[in-house]
């Protein structure tokens, strides 16, 4: 994929417990452990989760209802690129923040996932992406995100 400078941050979201929907907030602060005050922060490879509105739109049709930002437990909701087409090692730059893609998709939590309980399916196992923090900072809805593919 090519560099993309036209990605919008639509929502930033936090949850205090794993397996629950995240709540949209005014801003998130990311540090070396991930999103400050988020249940998924830690010293591991899935510090920050992202999901594109493009994935939301497809899943909303399947679910038969509008899905709200944060319902898939993503920290950052974007628009302007199918994020799941990235590759581990690719980077995202949001202002001063830099994130590195570490994983595409994940094992489904099944019945311990709020959206799965309601709908019987979830998009995160196939289209959610996970990153580690390379450079910390602050992210707010309305920020622009730049996609930098890994140079091989």
mmCIF file of the C-alpha atoms, coordinates in Angstrom:
data_MODEL
# 
_entry.id   MODEL 
# 
loop_
_atom_site.group_PDB 
_atom_site.id 
_atom_site.type_symbol 
_atom_site.label_atom_id 
_atom_site.label_alt_id 
_atom_site.label_comp_id 
_atom_site.label_asym_id 
_atom_site.label_entity_id 
_atom_site.label_seq_id 
_atom_site.pdbx_PDB_ins_code 
_atom_site.Cartn_x 
_atom_site.Cartn_y 
_atom_site.Cartn_z 
_atom_site.occupancy 
_atom_site.B_iso_or_equiv 
_atom_site.pdbx_formal_charge 
_atom_site.auth_seq_id 
_atom_site.auth_comp_id 
_atom_site.auth_asym_id 
_atom_site.auth_atom_id 
_atom_site.pdbx_PDB_model_num 
ATOM 1   C CA . UNK A 1 1   ? 0.000   0.000   0.000  1.00 0.00 ? 1   UNK A CA 1 
ATOM 2   C CA . UNK A 1 2   ? 1.031   3.586   -0.536 1.00 0.00 ? 2   UNK A CA 1 
ATOM 3   C CA . UNK A 1 3   ? 1.506   6.421   1.934  1.00 0.00 ? 3   UNK A CA 1 
ATOM 4   C CA . UNK A 1 4   ? -1.868  7.948   2.870  1.00 0.00 ? 4   UNK A CA 1 
ATOM 5   C CA . UNK A 1 5   ? -2.152  11.405  4.438  1.00 0.00 ? 5   UNK A CA 1 
ATOM 6   C CA . UNK A 1 6   ? -5.957  11.603  4.273  1.00 0.00 ? 6   UNK A CA 1 
ATOM 7   C CA . UNK A 1 7   ? -7.046  9.601   7.300  1.00 0.00 ? 7   UNK A CA 1 
ATOM 8   C CA . UNK A 1 8   ? -9.294  11.279  9.866  1.00 0.00 ? 8   UNK A CA 1 
ATOM 9   C CA . UNK A 1 9   ? -9.581  10.397  13.542 1.00 0.00 ? 9   UNK A CA 1 
ATOM 10  C CA . UNK A 1 10  ? -13.350 10.220  14.155 1.00 0.00 ? 10  UNK A CA 1 
ATOM 11  C CA . UNK A 1 11  ? -13.316 9.119   17.792 1.00 0.00 ? 11  UNK A CA 1 
ATOM 12  C CA . UNK A 1 12  ? -10.930 8.258   20.633 1.00 0.00 ? 12  UNK A CA 1 
ATOM 13  C CA . UNK A 1 13  ? -12.193 5.744   23.193 1.00 0.00 ? 13  UNK A CA 1 
ATOM 14  C CA . UNK A 1 14  ? -11.299 4.243   26.573 1.00 0.00 ? 14  UNK A CA 1 
ATOM 15  C CA . UNK A 1 15  ? -12.599 1.408   28.762 1.00 0.00 ? 15  UNK A CA 1 
ATOM 16  C CA . UNK A 1 16  ? -11.653 0.575   32.320 1.00 0.00 ? 16  UNK A CA 1 
ATOM 17  C CA . UNK A 1 17  ? -12.346 -3.179  31.921 1.00 0.00 ? 17  UNK A CA 1 
ATOM 18  C CA . UNK A 1 18  ? -11.412 -5.644  29.172 1.00 0.00 ? 18  UNK A CA 1 
ATOM 19  C CA . UNK A 1 19  ? -14.279 -7.201  27.206 1.00 0.00 ? 19  UNK A CA 1 
ATOM 20  C CA . UNK A 1 20  ? -16.465 -4.093  27.442 1.00 0.00 ? 20  UNK A CA 1 
ATOM 21  C CA . UNK A 1 21  ? -17.285 -1.378  24.941 1.00 0.00 ? 21  UNK A CA 1 
ATOM 22  C CA . UNK A 1 22  ? -15.104 1.698   25.105 1.00 0.00 ? 22  UNK A CA 1 
ATOM 23  C CA . UNK A 1 23  ? -16.520 5.158   25.794 1.00 0.00 ? 23  UNK A CA 1 
ATOM 24  C CA . UNK A 1 24  ? -15.673 8.070   23.493 1.00 0.00 ? 24  UNK A CA 1 
ATOM 25  C CA . UNK A 1 25  ? -13.644 10.737  25.308 1.00 0.00 ? 25  UNK A CA 1 
ATOM 26  C CA . UNK A 1 26  ? -12.342 14.198  24.380 1.00 0.00 ? 26  UNK A CA 1 
ATOM 27  C CA . UNK A 1 27  ? -8.743  13.045  24.104 1.00 0.00 ? 27  UNK A CA 1 
ATOM 28  C CA . UNK A 1 28  ? -6.473  10.119  24.816 1.00 0.00 ? 28  UNK A CA 1 
ATOM 29  C CA . UNK A 1 29  ? -2.898  10.290  26.010 1.00 0.00 ? 29  UNK A CA 1 
ATOM 30  C CA . UNK A 1 30  ? -0.561  7.540   24.869 1.00 0.00 ? 30  UNK A CA 1 
ATOM 31  C CA . UNK A 1 31  ? 2.637   6.710   26.688 1.00 0.00 ? 31  UNK A CA 1 
ATOM 32  C CA . UNK A 1 32  ? 5.136   3.844   26.528 1.00 0.00 ? 32  UNK A CA 1 
ATOM 33  C CA . UNK A 1 33  ? 2.453   1.436   27.845 1.00 0.00 ? 33  UNK A CA 1 
ATOM 34  C CA . UNK A 1 34  ? -0.395  2.475   25.523 1.00 0.00 ? 34  UNK A CA 1 
ATOM 35  C CA . UNK A 1 35  ? -3.506  4.525   26.210 1.00 0.00 ? 35  UNK A CA 1 
ATOM 36  C CA . UNK A 1 36  ? -3.371  6.026   29.708 1.00 0.00 ? 36  UNK A CA 1 
ATOM 37  C CA . UNK A 1 37  ? -6.312  4.799   31.864 1.00 0.00 ? 37  UNK A CA 1 
ATOM 38  C CA . UNK A 1 38  ? -7.337  2.115   29.341 1.00 0.00 ? 38  UNK A CA 1 
ATOM 39  C CA . UNK A 1 39  ? -7.709  -1.536  30.372 1.00 0.00 ? 39  UNK A CA 1 
ATOM 40  C CA . UNK A 1 40  ? -5.588  -2.758  27.454 1.00 0.00 ? 40  UNK A CA 1 
ATOM 41  C CA . UNK A 1 41  ? -2.520  -0.634  28.231 1.00 0.00 ? 41  UNK A CA 1 
ATOM 42  C CA . UNK A 1 42  ? 0.570   -2.590  29.232 1.00 0.00 ? 42  UNK A CA 1 
ATOM 43  C CA . UNK A 1 43  ? 3.988   -3.825  28.245 1.00 0.00 ? 43  UNK A CA 1 
ATOM 44  C CA . UNK A 1 44  ? 2.869   -5.867  25.249 1.00 0.00 ? 44  UNK A CA 1 
ATOM 45  C CA . UNK A 1 45  ? 2.303   -5.655  21.492 1.00 0.00 ? 45  UNK A CA 1 
ATOM 46  C CA . UNK A 1 46  ? -1.418  -4.669  21.516 1.00 0.00 ? 46  UNK A CA 1 
ATOM 47  C CA . UNK A 1 47  ? -1.232  -1.346  23.358 1.00 0.00 ? 47  UNK A CA 1 
ATOM 48  C CA . UNK A 1 48  ? -3.514  0.617   21.012 1.00 0.00 ? 48  UNK A CA 1 
ATOM 49  C CA . UNK A 1 49  ? -6.376  -0.724  18.893 1.00 0.00 ? 49  UNK A CA 1 
ATOM 50  C CA . UNK A 1 50  ? -7.736  0.916   15.752 1.00 0.00 ? 50  UNK A CA 1 
ATOM 51  C CA . UNK A 1 51  ? -10.736 0.236   13.549 1.00 0.00 ? 51  UNK A CA 1 
ATOM 52  C CA . UNK A 1 52  ? -11.837 2.078   10.432 1.00 0.00 ? 52  UNK A CA 1 
ATOM 53  C CA . UNK A 1 53  ? -15.338 3.422   9.782  1.00 0.00 ? 53  UNK A CA 1 
ATOM 54  C CA . UNK A 1 54  ? -15.145 1.387   6.577  1.00 0.00 ? 54  UNK A CA 1 
ATOM 55  C CA . UNK A 1 55  ? -15.324 -1.762  8.755  1.00 0.00 ? 55  UNK A CA 1 
ATOM 56  C CA . UNK A 1 56  ? -18.097 -0.260  10.907 1.00 0.00 ? 56  UNK A CA 1 
ATOM 57  C CA . UNK A 1 57  ? -20.248 0.393   7.846  1.00 0.00 ? 57  UNK A CA 1 
ATOM 58  C CA . UNK A 1 58  ? -19.995 -3.211  6.616  1.00 0.00 ? 58  UNK A CA 1 
ATOM 59  C CA . UNK A 1 59  ? -20.756 -4.625  10.055 1.00 0.00 ? 59  UNK A CA 1 
ATOM 60  C CA . UNK A 1 60  ? -23.693 -2.229  10.634 1.00 0.00 ? 60  UNK A CA 1 
ATOM 61  C CA . UNK A 1 61  ? -25.406 -3.761  7.612  1.00 0.00 ? 61  UNK A CA 1 
ATOM 62  C CA . UNK A 1 62  ? -24.890 -7.281  9.031  1.00 0.00 ? 62  UNK A CA 1 
ATOM 63  C CA . UNK A 1 63  ? -26.065 -6.212  12.503 1.00 0.00 ? 63  UNK A CA 1 
ATOM 64  C CA . UNK A 1 64  ? -29.061 -4.335  11.141 1.00 0.00 ? 64  UNK A CA 1 
ATOM 65  C CA . UNK A 1 65  ? -28.295 -1.271  13.253 1.00 0.00 ? 65  UNK A CA 1 
ATOM 66  C CA . UNK A 1 66  ? -25.858 1.603   13.538 1.00 0.00 ? 66  UNK A CA 1 
ATOM 67  C CA . UNK A 1 67  ? -22.793 0.668   15.576 1.00 0.00 ? 67  UNK A CA 1 
ATOM 68  C CA . UNK A 1 68  ? -21.465 3.454   17.803 1.00 0.00 ? 68  UNK A CA 1 
ATOM 69  C CA . UNK A 1 69  ? -17.773 4.337   17.961 1.00 0.00 ? 69  UNK A CA 1 
ATOM 70  C CA . UNK A 1 70  ? -16.101 2.402   20.800 1.00 0.00 ? 70  UNK A CA 1 
ATOM 71  C CA . UNK A 1 71  ? -18.535 -0.542  20.636 1.00 0.00 ? 71  UNK A CA 1 
ATOM 72  C CA . UNK A 1 72  ? -15.844 -2.765  19.133 1.00 0.00 ? 72  UNK A CA 1 
ATOM 73  C CA . UNK A 1 73  ? -13.530 -1.762  22.000 1.00 0.00 ? 73  UNK A CA 1 
ATOM 74  C CA . UNK A 1 74  ? -11.238 0.157   19.650 1.00 0.00 ? 74  UNK A CA 1 
ATOM 75  C CA . UNK A 1 75  ? -9.165  3.026   21.060 1.00 0.00 ? 75  UNK A CA 1 
ATOM 76  C CA . UNK A 1 76  ? -9.110  4.970   17.797 1.00 0.00 ? 76  UNK A CA 1 
ATOM 77  C CA . UNK A 1 77  ? -11.830 5.076   15.133 1.00 0.00 ? 77  UNK A CA 1 
ATOM 78  C CA . UNK A 1 78  ? -10.653 6.321   11.739 1.00 0.00 ? 78  UNK A CA 1 
ATOM 79  C CA . UNK A 1 79  ? -11.967 7.099   8.275  1.00 0.00 ? 79  UNK A CA 1 
ATOM 80  C CA . UNK A 1 80  ? -10.117 7.203   4.965  1.00 0.00 ? 80  UNK A CA 1 
ATOM 81  C CA . UNK A 1 81  ? -8.387  3.817   4.718  1.00 0.00 ? 81  UNK A CA 1 
ATOM 82  C CA . UNK A 1 82  ? -9.113  0.123   5.174  1.00 0.00 ? 82  UNK A CA 1 
ATOM 83  C CA . UNK A 1 83  ? -6.737  -0.322  8.104  1.00 0.00 ? 83  UNK A CA 1 
ATOM 84  C CA . UNK A 1 84  ? -6.813  -4.127  7.974  1.00 0.00 ? 84  UNK A CA 1 
ATOM 85  C CA . UNK A 1 85  ? -4.877  -3.976  4.690  1.00 0.00 ? 85  UNK A CA 1 
ATOM 86  C CA . UNK A 1 86  ? -1.781  -2.712  6.518  1.00 0.00 ? 86  UNK A CA 1 
ATOM 87  C CA . UNK A 1 87  ? 1.155   -4.935  7.468  1.00 0.00 ? 87  UNK A CA 1 
ATOM 88  C CA . UNK A 1 88  ? 2.977   -5.362  10.787 1.00 0.00 ? 88  UNK A CA 1 
ATOM 89  C CA . UNK A 1 89  ? 5.863   -2.886  10.799 1.00 0.00 ? 89  UNK A CA 1 
ATOM 90  C CA . UNK A 1 90  ? 3.852   -0.148  9.065  1.00 0.00 ? 90  UNK A CA 1 
ATOM 91  C CA . UNK A 1 91  ? 3.508   3.133   10.977 1.00 0.00 ? 91  UNK A CA 1 
ATOM 92  C CA . UNK A 1 92  ? 0.831   5.711   11.746 1.00 0.00 ? 92  UNK A CA 1 
ATOM 93  C CA . UNK A 1 93  ? 1.702   9.293   12.630 1.00 0.00 ? 93  UNK A CA 1 
ATOM 94  C CA . UNK A 1 94  ? -0.878  11.416  14.458 1.00 0.00 ? 94  UNK A CA 1 
ATOM 95  C CA . UNK A 1 95  ? 0.650   14.791  15.338 1.00 0.00 ? 95  UNK A CA 1 
ATOM 96  C CA . UNK A 1 96  ? 3.597   13.911  17.601 1.00 0.00 ? 96  UNK A CA 1 
ATOM 97  C CA . UNK A 1 97  ? 2.355   10.356  18.202 1.00 0.00 ? 97  UNK A CA 1 
ATOM 98  C CA . UNK A 1 98  ? 3.833   7.454   16.262 1.00 0.00 ? 98  UNK A CA 1 
ATOM 99  C CA . UNK A 1 99  ? 2.347   3.956   16.340 1.00 0.00 ? 99  UNK A CA 1 
ATOM 100 C CA . UNK A 1 100 ? 3.683   0.759   14.775 1.00 0.00 ? 100 UNK A CA 1 
ATOM 101 C CA . UNK A 1 101 ? 1.312   -1.933  13.509 1.00 0.00 ? 101 UNK A CA 1 
ATOM 102 C CA . UNK A 1 102 ? 2.019   -5.188  15.340 1.00 0.00 ? 102 UNK A CA 1 
ATOM 103 C CA . UNK A 1 103 ? -1.011  -7.345  14.588 1.00 0.00 ? 103 UNK A CA 1 
ATOM 104 C CA . UNK A 1 104 ? -3.984  -7.514  12.223 1.00 0.00 ? 104 UNK A CA 1 
ATOM 105 C CA . UNK A 1 105 ? -7.049  -9.113  13.815 1.00 0.00 ? 105 UNK A CA 1 
ATOM 106 C CA . UNK A 1 106 ? -7.179  -11.162 16.989 1.00 0.00 ? 106 UNK A CA 1 
ATOM 107 C CA . UNK A 1 107 ? -8.775  -14.191 18.556 1.00 0.00 ? 107 UNK A CA 1 
ATOM 108 C CA . UNK A 1 108 ? -12.464 -13.561 19.179 1.00 0.00 ? 108 UNK A CA 1 
ATOM 109 C CA . UNK A 1 109 ? -13.491 -13.379 22.848 1.00 0.00 ? 109 UNK A CA 1 
ATOM 110 C CA . UNK A 1 110 ? -16.866 -14.885 21.891 1.00 0.00 ? 110 UNK A CA 1 
ATOM 111 C CA . UNK A 1 111 ? -19.484 -14.607 24.613 1.00 0.00 ? 111 UNK A CA 1 
ATOM 112 C CA . UNK A 1 112 ? -17.228 -12.477 26.835 1.00 0.00 ? 112 UNK A CA 1 
ATOM 113 C CA . UNK A 1 113 ? -17.354 -9.689  24.212 1.00 0.00 ? 113 UNK A CA 1 
ATOM 114 C CA . UNK A 1 114 ? -20.212 -7.175  24.527 1.00 0.00 ? 114 UNK A CA 1 
ATOM 115 C CA . UNK A 1 115 ? -20.851 -6.792  20.780 1.00 0.00 ? 115 UNK A CA 1 
ATOM 116 C CA . UNK A 1 116 ? -20.584 -10.556 20.153 1.00 0.00 ? 116 UNK A CA 1 
ATOM 117 C CA . UNK A 1 117 ? -23.192 -11.232 22.876 1.00 0.00 ? 117 UNK A CA 1 
ATOM 118 C CA . UNK A 1 118 ? -25.646 -8.896  21.176 1.00 0.00 ? 118 UNK A CA 1 
ATOM 119 C CA . UNK A 1 119 ? -25.059 -9.616  17.496 1.00 0.00 ? 119 UNK A CA 1 
ATOM 120 C CA . UNK A 1 120 ? -23.369 -13.029 17.464 1.00 0.00 ? 120 UNK A CA 1 
ATOM 121 C CA . UNK A 1 121 ? -20.405 -11.741 15.471 1.00 0.00 ? 121 UNK A CA 1 
ATOM 122 C CA . UNK A 1 122 ? -17.614 -9.160  15.653 1.00 0.00 ? 122 UNK A CA 1 
ATOM 123 C CA . UNK A 1 123 ? -15.403 -7.382  13.149 1.00 0.00 ? 123 UNK A CA 1 
ATOM 124 C CA . UNK A 1 124 ? -12.291 -6.946  15.345 1.00 0.00 ? 124 UNK A CA 1 
ATOM 125 C CA . UNK A 1 125 ? -10.994 -10.534 14.851 1.00 0.00 ? 125 UNK A CA 1 
ATOM 126 C CA . UNK A 1 126 ? -10.614 -9.884  11.113 1.00 0.00 ? 126 UNK A CA 1 
ATOM 127 C CA . UNK A 1 127 ? -10.349 -6.114  10.635 1.00 0.00 ? 127 UNK A CA 1 
ATOM 128 C CA . UNK A 1 128 ? -9.181  -4.587  13.907 1.00 0.00 ? 128 UNK A CA 1 
ATOM 129 C CA . UNK A 1 129 ? -5.528  -3.630  14.030 1.00 0.00 ? 129 UNK A CA 1 
ATOM 130 C CA . UNK A 1 130 ? -3.192  -3.349  16.966 1.00 0.00 ? 130 UNK A CA 1 
ATOM 131 C CA . UNK A 1 131 ? -0.166  -1.149  17.502 1.00 0.00 ? 131 UNK A CA 1 
ATOM 132 C CA . UNK A 1 132 ? 2.611   -0.459  19.961 1.00 0.00 ? 132 UNK A CA 1 
ATOM 133 C CA . UNK A 1 133 ? 3.609   3.076   20.854 1.00 0.00 ? 133 UNK A CA 1 
ATOM 134 C CA . UNK A 1 134 ? 6.833   4.345   19.275 1.00 0.00 ? 134 UNK A CA 1 
ATOM 135 C CA . UNK A 1 135 ? 6.440   8.033   20.230 1.00 0.00 ? 135 UNK A CA 1 
ATOM 136 C CA . UNK A 1 136 ? 3.949   9.152   22.928 1.00 0.00 ? 136 UNK A CA 1 
ATOM 137 C CA . UNK A 1 137 ? 1.601   12.121  22.908 1.00 0.00 ? 137 UNK A CA 1 
ATOM 138 C CA . UNK A 1 138 ? -2.023  13.185  22.781 1.00 0.00 ? 138 UNK A CA 1 
ATOM 139 C CA . UNK A 1 139 ? -4.748  12.309  20.240 1.00 0.00 ? 139 UNK A CA 1 
ATOM 140 C CA . UNK A 1 140 ? -8.146  13.977  19.809 1.00 0.00 ? 140 UNK A CA 1 
ATOM 141 C CA . UNK A 1 141 ? -11.065 13.379  17.465 1.00 0.00 ? 141 UNK A CA 1 
ATOM 142 C CA . UNK A 1 142 ? -10.544 15.555  14.405 1.00 0.00 ? 142 UNK A CA 1 
ATOM 143 C CA . UNK A 1 143 ? -6.797  14.895  14.221 1.00 0.00 ? 143 UNK A CA 1 
ATOM 144 C CA . UNK A 1 144 ? -5.325  13.735  10.917 1.00 0.00 ? 144 UNK A CA 1 
ATOM 145 C CA . UNK A 1 145 ? -3.423  10.462  10.687 1.00 0.00 ? 145 UNK A CA 1 
ATOM 146 C CA . UNK A 1 146 ? -0.703  9.624   8.172  1.00 0.00 ? 146 UNK A CA 1 
ATOM 147 C CA . UNK A 1 147 ? -0.071  6.040   7.084  1.00 0.00 ? 147 UNK A CA 1 
ATOM 148 C CA . UNK A 1 148 ? 3.604   5.221   6.392  1.00 0.00 ? 148 UNK A CA 1 
ATOM 149 C CA . UNK A 1 149 ? 4.140   1.772   4.888  1.00 0.00 ? 149 UNK A CA 1 
ATOM 150 C CA . UNK A 1 150 ? 7.199   -0.092  6.069  1.00 0.00 ? 150 UNK A CA 1 
ATOM 151 C CA . UNK A 1 151 ? 10.175  0.298   3.747  1.00 0.00 ? 151 UNK A CA 1 
ATOM 152 C CA . UNK A 1 152 ? 11.479  -3.177  2.962  1.00 0.00 ? 152 UNK A CA 1 
# 
